[in-house]
Amino acid sequence: MLRAMATSPPSALKAQAAELPEIYEAGTYEHRKGVGYLMGRLRGEMLSCLDRELAADEQLARWELTGAQFIVIASLATSAEAKSASDLCKSISYDAGAMTRMIDRLESKGLIRRERCADDRRLVYLELTEAGRAAYPRMKELSRQGLNHFLRGFTRSEARQLEGFLHRMLENA
């Protein structure tokens, strides 16, 4: 059944999911054992690990970067859709006020710049500076190493399966 669901189109998944019993039942549900709580904890631990690695890295320490700032830089480096603060907020589910403050910090560090759209001055595009583009590969490497740390004991196949499960959860959002 799981293999069939993994290869089914999203609309078929929704129909099949409607037929399945609920995973968590009211009488036995324990918040701290649930997937949502565990994913939140894991996200926090992963960002903390990346914070430590960025702070300890000789090439990057001068910028005092955080894992959250890496996510913004990586989004700008790799996504054609993430061009503005609003785009970033949507793509990484981040608060607009917090995003503005983060962009301010990254801009003051010389890693990103704001550029007004010539056709519509209300639009402000974001782009990596030369320093931001130069720092990104090292940041990406530290992120990769951190992920591998958290996936110790998993096979590549299990990691791909976990990614598939997480993508399915995102499709259900």
C-alpha positions in Angstrom: 0.0 0.0 0.0 2.8 2.5 0.9 4.6 1.8 -2.4 1.4 2.3 -4.4 0.7 5.6 -2.5 4.2 6.8 -3.1 3.8 6.6 -6.9 0.2 7.8 -7.1 -0.7 11.3 -8.3 -1.5 13.8 -5.5 -5.3 13.7 -6.1 -5.2 9.9 -5.8 -3.2 10.2 -2.6 -5.9 12.5 -1.1 -8.6 10.0 -2.0 -6.6 7.1 -0.5 -5.8 9.2 2.6 -9.5 9.9 3.2 -10.1 6.1 3.3 -7.3 5.5 5.9 -7.8 5.7 9.6 -6.4 8.7 11.5 -2.9 8.2 12.6 -3.4 9.9 16.0 -6.4 9.1 18.1 -7.9 11.5 20.7 -7.6 9.1 23.6 -3.9 8.2 23.0 -2.4 11.3 21.4 0.7 12.6 23.1 1.9 15.9 21.7 5.6 15.3 22.6 5.6 12.0 20.7 3.9 13.3 17.6 5.5 14.0 14.2 4.9 17.7 14.4 6.7 18.1 17.7 9.6 15.9 16.7 10.0 17.7 13.4 10.0 21.1 15.2 12.6 19.8 17.7 14.7 18.4 14.9 14.5 21.7 12.9 15.7 23.6 16.0 18.5 21.1 16.6 19.6 21.3 13.0 19.7 25.1 12.9 21.6 25.1 16.2 24.1 22.7 14.8 24.6 24.9 11.7 24.8 28.0 13.9 27.8 26.4 15.7 29.5 25.3 12.5 29.1 28.7 10.9 30.5 30.4 14.0 33.5 28.0 14.2 34.4 28.2 10.5 37.5 30.3 9.8 36.1 31.5 6.4 32.6 32.5 7.6 33.0 33.4 11.3 33.6 37.1 10.6 30.0 37.5 9.3 28.4 36.0 12.4 26.0 34.0 10.3 23.1 31.9 11.6 21.4 28.8 10.2 18.3 30.9 9.4 20.5 33.4 7.5 21.9 30.4 5.5 18.4 29.5 4.5 17.8 32.9 3.1 21.1 33.0 1.3 20.6 29.5 -0.1 17.1 30.4 -1.3 18.5 33.4 -3.2 21.4 31.4 -4.6 19.3 28.5 -5.9 15.7 29.6 -6.5 14.6 31.6 -9.5 11.3 32.2 -7.7 12.7 33.8 -4.6 13.4 37.3 -5.7 11.8 39.4 -3.0 11.2 39.4 0.8 7.6 38.3 0.1 8.8 35.5 -2.1 11.2 34.3 0.6 8.5 34.4 3.3 6.2 32.3 1.2 8.9 29.8 0.2 10.2 29.2 3.7 7.1 30.0 5.8 8.7 32.9 7.6 7.2 36.0 9.3 7.4 39.2 7.2 8.7 41.3 10.1 11.4 38.8 11.0 12.3 38.5 7.3 12.8 42.3 7.0 15.1 42.3 10.0 17.1 39.3 8.7 17.5 41.0 5.3 18.6 44.2 7.0 21.3 42.2 8.9 22.4 40.3 5.8 22.6 43.6 3.8 24.6 45.3 6.6 27.1 42.3 6.4 27.4 42.9 2.6 26.0 39.5 1.6 22.8 40.6 -0.1 21.6 43.8 -1.7 18.1 45.3 -2.3 17.4 46.5 -5.8 14.2 48.4 -6.7 12.4 47.2 -9.8 12.7 49.7 -12.6 9.1 49.1 -13.8 7.4 49.2 -10.4 9.3 51.0 -7.6 7.1 49.3 -5.0 8.9 46.0 -5.8 12.2 45.5 -4.2 14.3 42.6 -5.4 17.0 40.8 -3.4 20.2 39.4 -4.8 23.4 38.0 -3.4 26.4 40.3 -3.6 29.8 39.0 -4.8 30.6 38.3 -1.1 27.4 36.4 -0.7 27.9 34.3 -3.8 31.5 33.6 -2.6 30.4 32.5 0.9 27.5 30.4 -0.2 29.5 27.2 -1.3 31.2 27.0 2.1 27.8 27.5 3.9 26.3 24.8 1.7 29.1 22.5 2.6 28.7 23.0 6.3 24.9 22.4 5.9 25.6 19.2 4.0 27.9 18.0 6.7 25.4 18.8 9.4 22.6 16.9 7.6 24.9 13.9 7.2 25.5 14.1 11.0 21.8 13.9 11.7 21.4 11.1 9.2 24.1 8.8 10.8 22.9 5.3 10.8 20.5 5.8 7.9 21.1 4.2 4.5 20.8 6.4 1.4 17.7 4.5 0.6 16.2 5.3 4.0 17.1 9.0 3.6 15.4 9.1 0.2 12.4 7.4 1.7 12.3 10.0 4.5 12.5 12.8 2.0 9.6 11.2 0.1 7.5 11.0 3.3 8.2 14.7 4.1 7.3 15.7 0.6 4.0 13.8 0.9 3.3 15.7 4.2 4.0 19.0 2.4 1.6 18.0 -0.3 -1.1 17.5 2.3 -0.6 21.0 3.7 
